[in-house]
Amino acid sequence: MTNDRFSWKRFGRFARAEMAGQERKTCLKVVGFTLFCSTVYGLWNIQHLLDHSLGNSGIFLARFFVFICFAFIVSLNLSRSFKRYFSKGEAVASFMIPAAQSEKFLYAALKNMLVVPLGLLAILWLNDLFWCLLLGQAKLQLGYIFENIVTHLDTVLVQLMTGSLVHGFALLSFLLAGAVVFRRHQYLKSLLALFVLSTPWFILFQVVPRLLPILNSILKSAGQILITNILTFGFGVFWLVVAWRRFSTLQITK
């Protein structure tokens, strides 16, 4: 019987074994996403490739479409984090792997919330750099734009950028929780639950400040963006706890 106490050494062995077992699938997915990004950029910029005098390329449209597909792939992949634990053919083997539940959960969380998104972003970034240089639009590349943003940072911009990261963390945590809470159709049910739960939240932030002007003034004086970021981060941690609590109680079902 596997020791339920977390062990970094055993976690490392488990992670290496999992990555080795998924090596072929991972390579195919990486190649597929790379070809997809390159094809989208090529299709949007085919006229510019044929005639550089056109001046205006389709970099921004291609980038927008690829980013939408990136968000879809990351969220869909996250919703499938624990799919094998609900499969009758794979559940027994998955539960019998010599690793603690906490180690399996941490691996799934790190892989699908951090490694996969960052890996796909790296591919997207390199593809964008390649096409910007190929089209003679070096100043449009993401690295150049990001460098200009960093050199002109101010308090509000820092808070907005931090807020984007915090909201992304909360959304990924919610999808991870949905992946383990729902046994079937995790992605669709998670999106539905997100809509149902977020609607009252948006209404609350729109209505309450109008009904309570004092609260509105307090939020502005204390920094509304900062308070929102703190609350959102708290929700992200909450959904991670929900995901872990649910995963720790999973059992093989007939």
Salt bridges, closest charged atoms under 4 A:
GLU18 OE1 - ARG84 NH2 2.93
GLU103 OE2 - ARG10 NH2 2.80
ASP128 OD1 - ARG63 NE 2.93
